[in-house]
């Protein structure tokens, strides 16, 4: 029975890996495939056994990681010990989470276990020196952006462009009205409940993001309601994971107490439906910005991290932008308001600018459509085929040696 060990360290990795496991389930040679390691609900729904909690790895930034470091190191030690002994797999697939996965892959590859890595670390944006460690740790890098393979070719690291799975899951043409009707029913709103301007607000999927950026986003919603007085505004917030609902609800209660008429609605998950239903998006930097771009939505990207984390990242980065839509387009196609610039006044004005310039929105949608076509590949199947090929090569080598 073939065995695949897989580690996804956060919700975005769970989202990326689930289509891969789904594709593997359709390949006859992989019948009975055992998949285990660390994964979220989407991967588990495809038959994966998650032996450790994914939440342990879901941290962002140096300061936050230091606080969680003892638990992360303990988990990594247990994982490596298990995978190099009784839980030895035919292949290991690390999904994103490079600070954790590259260390694991280095140990496993030295132990003779083939290693694949899905989602290249952002060596094109910062910490380019990591490519030396990647060359030692990763047998093949599976790249989700087309320009990355050239970087690995120059470094002598095998790589394959597999596209981005979100580009295949999200339709080329959004159906805004249909998405609004669906959300209206789920929220049990009047039939005209989402008439007017719909603004999606995505404050992130980590506790640190909710602590640092979500209060600013709520203040921005309040300010927009005041500045666009006389217009019907509805704000939709998809709660990324259940444990974030409590802190977000606390912010919502505080906001509604001070501004009773404000229309803010929380939904469990449903980021795609919320984005599809929106006119404009206020969003924390991360994978969700690519989702918003694939839904062809104008957005304002924002982010806040602790001061020390920001200083470290600033010194190691060399791209002028952090948002994936801007990185992929190679220019500022959407505004980024980070750290001290992330004020309710700045964010509200940037959102209003989109609402006031429909021609600019149309140009952006055309640009995002081109991006969508480039990223649209059968990603799950391509990654699954790489896994199958790696397993077959590994078994052939063992037969030859014996």
N, C-alpha and C positions, 0 to 999 in steps of 0.2 A: 504494500500500500504506500503510495507516494506521500511525502510529508513536506509541508510548507510552513515555515515559521515566518510570522509577519508582525511588524510593530508599527502602529500608527499612534503618534503621540498626542493628537489633538483632534477636535471635530472636523477640521478641514481635511486631515489625513484620512479619517473615517469616510468622509465623502468621496475622496479620490480612490480609495482602495475597494470600496464596495462593488463597483462595476467590474473590477478585475476578478474578484471572487465569483461574481455572477457568471462571467465569461468562462472561468475555469470549470464551473459546474456543468457547462454545456459541451465540454471537450471529452469525448469517449475515453481517451487514454488516461484521463484524470479521474475516472470513476473511483470513488472511495477515497479521494484525496483528503488527508487530514490537515486542517489549517488551525494553527494555534499561535499564541503569543499575546499581543496587546492590541485591542481594537475597541471600537465603539459600537453602538447599537446597529448601525447600517451593516457593518461587517459581520456582526453576530447574526443578523437576520439572514445572511448568506451562508451560515453554517460554521462560522469561525468560533473557536473556543478562546475566550479572553481569560488568561490566567492571572493577570494583574490589572489593577484599575488604570484606565487611560488618564484619569484626572491627575495622577501623580506627575505626569509629564507635561501637562497643559499649563506651562508658565511661559512668560515672555519678558525678555530683558534681563540684564545681568543682575540687578539688585533682587528681582523677584526670584531668579534661579538660585541665588545664593541661599535664600531662606529655605527653599525646597531641596537644596543640594543633598543633605543626608539621606532623605527618602529616595531621591533619584539614584544616588550611588548604590544604595542597598538593593534597589530593584534591579539595576543593571548587573550587579554582581550575581544575584540570584538567577537572572535570565541567562547570562553567559554560562554559568555553571550548569544550568539545566540543558541548554542547547548543545553543549559540548560533551554531554554524558547521555543520560537516559532519554532526553528529548531531542536528540540529534536529528535535524531535518535534512532533506535532500537539497534544499535551497532556502536561503533567507532573503526576504524582501523587506527592506527598510523603507518606510513611507514618510518622506519629509523628516521633520524632527532631527536635523543633521547633528546637532550637538550631542544628542543621545545615540542616534543610530550609527554614526560613523565609528564611534568607539566600540560599539558592539560588533560591527562588521569587521573591524580590524582584528579583533580577537577570533572571530569565527573563520575568517579567511586564513589566518595562520594555522587554524585547526583543520584546514582542508575542506571547509564548508563553503560552497559557492555563494556569493553575495551579489544581490541586485539592489539598486536604490532608485526609488521612484520619486521624482521631483529633485532637480539639482539644487543644491544650496546656492544662494544668490552671490556666487563668486564674481558675477559681472557687475554687482552693485557694491559689494564691500567684502572684506576679508578674502581677497583673491588668493592669499597664501594657502588656503585650505585645500587647494587642488592637489598639493603634494600628499596630503593625508588621504584624500579621495582615491588617488592612484594606488595607494597601498591597501585601502580598505574595500574598494568596490570593484567587482569584476566587470560590471556593465552599468552605466548610468542611463536611466530611462528619463529622457528630457521631455518636459511638457511645453516648452517654448522652442520655436524653430531655430533661433539664433544660437542656442546653447551648444549644439553638437560641434560646431566649428571650434569652439573654445576647447572642448575635450579632445577633438582630433589633434589640435596643436600640442596638447599636453600628453598625447599618447594613451589616452584612456578611452576604452571602447564605450560607445554611446549609441542610443537609438532615439530618434524623435517619435514620440507616441501621441502627440497632441494633448489637448486638455479635455478630460472626460466631461467637464461641465459644458463644453462647446457642443457635444453630441446630445446631451440631455436637454439643453435649453433650445427651443425652436428658434429658427431664424427670424420669424416674425412674431412678436408678442401680441397677445389678445387682451388688451387692458380691460375692456368692458367685461369680458368673461371672468377675469380674475377678480374684478370688483364684485360681481354678482356672487361668486363663490364665497368671498370673505364676508359679504353682507349677510349671507345665510348662516355662516358659522358664528358670526357675532350676534345674530338675531337682531339686526338693525332694520329700520324701516327700508322699504324698497329704494328710497332715494338717499339712503344713509351715507353713501360715498360719492354723491354728486359734488361737484365743485373741485377744489384742488386737493389732491391726495399726496401727502409727503411721507415717504418711508424713512424711518430712523433706525439705523443699525449700530448700536453702541459697542458691539464686540461680543466675544464668546468667553472671555476670561474675567475672573473676579477683579483683577487689577484694572482692566479696561472699564468695568462698570464703576469702580471707585473713582477713577481719574477723569474719564471723558463723559460718562453718562450724565452727571449733574450739569455739565456744560450744554449737552444736547437738550436736556429738559428746559433749561433756561432759554435756549434758542427757540424751542417750540413756543414758549410763553411770549417771547419777543415778537415772533412772526405773527402770532395771533393778534397782538396789539398793533403791529405795523400794517397788517393786511385786514384791518377792521372793515367789516362790510362784505368781505368775501368769505365763502364757506370753506373752511380748512378742516381736513381730517388727517391725523397723524397715525401711522401704523407702525408698531414695533414688534418684530418677530423675536421672541425670547429664544436664544440659541440653544440653551440646555436648561433642564428643569431647575437646577440649583441657583440659577441666576434670577429666577422669577421673584423671589422674596426681596432682594435689594432693589430690583426695578420697580416692583409694586410700591415699595416705600417711597421712592422718588415720585411715582405717579400720584400717590395719595397726597404728598406734600404739595405737588403742583396743582392738583384739583382743589385742594383746600384754599389755596391763595387765588386761583383763577377757575371758579366753578364751571364756566361755560366752555372750557377748552375740550376739544374732542381728540382724546388719545386712546387708542385701542391696542391692547396686548394680544398677541397670538402665540401659541406654543409652536415653535419651529416656523414652518411655512415661509421661510425667507424668499423662496422663488415666487410664490403667489403674491407676497407683499411687494416685492420689487416689480413684478409684472403689472400690478395694479396702480403703480405710482406715477406721478407726473415728474417728480424730482426726488432725489435721495440725499440724505445726510448720513454719512457712513464712516465708521472707523477703518483705518488702513488695515488691509489684510486680504485674504482670499475673497471675501464677500464683495470687494470692489470689482473683481473680475466678473462675478455673477451679475452685478449691476450693469457692467459694460455689455455683457452678452444679452441682457434684457434691453439694451439700447437706451439706457436711462441717463439723463444728465445728473451729475452728482457733485457733491462737495465732500472731499476726503479730509478727515481730521484725525489727530492722534495726540495723546499725551502720555509720556512715561516719566518716571522719577528723574530729577535733575541729573543725577550721576549717570544713570543709564543713557540719557540723551547725550551727555558729553562724550562718553565712550563711543557710542554709535556715530556721532558726528566726526570723530577723529578717524574712524575706520571706513567711512563711506566715501564714495567718489562719484555717485550719480546725484544729480540735482533734485531728483524726485523719489518718492517712496511708494506711491500708488501704482499698482500693476497696470491700470489703463495707460498711465503716462509712460511707464517703463516700456510697455509694448509698442506704443506709438512713437516713442523717442522724443517726446515733447510734452509740455503742459497742455493737454487737451481738456483737463478738468482741474479746478483749483484744489490746492492742498494748503490747509491751514493747520499748522502743527505747533505744539508747545504754547508759547506765549501768544502766538497769533490766533490760537483757538479760543476766541472769545465769542459770546453769544451775538454781539454786534457784528463781528466779521462774518460769522457763519450765516446769520440771517440775511445779510446783504448779498452774500455770494449765492444763496438759494434764490433770492428775489431776482437777481440778475438773470438766472436761467429762465425764470417764469416770464420775465419781461422781454426776452429775446428769442422768439420761436425760430427765427432763421438760423441762429447759432445752434439751437438744439437740433434742427434738421441736419446741419453739417456734421454735428457730433454723431448722430445716429448713423449716417452714411459711413463715417470712419469706423465706428464700432461694428458695422456689418462686414466690412472688409476684414477686420480682426477676427470676427467670428468664423468666417470662411477659412482663414489660415489655421485656426486652432481646431477645426472640426475634423477629427480623425476617429476611427474605431478604437479609442484608447484602451478600454477594458480588454478588448480582444488582443491588441498588440502587446500589451503587458503580459497577458496570459500566455501568449505564444512564446514570449521571451522566457517565461518561467518554465514552460514545458520543454523548450529547447535546452535550457540550462540543466534541467533534471536529466534529460536524455544524454547530454554530453557527459555529465558526471557519472552516470551509470556505465556509459561506454568506457570511460577511463578506468573505472574499477574493474570491469571485465578484462580489459587489456592487461592491467597490472597483475590480475590473478592468473 
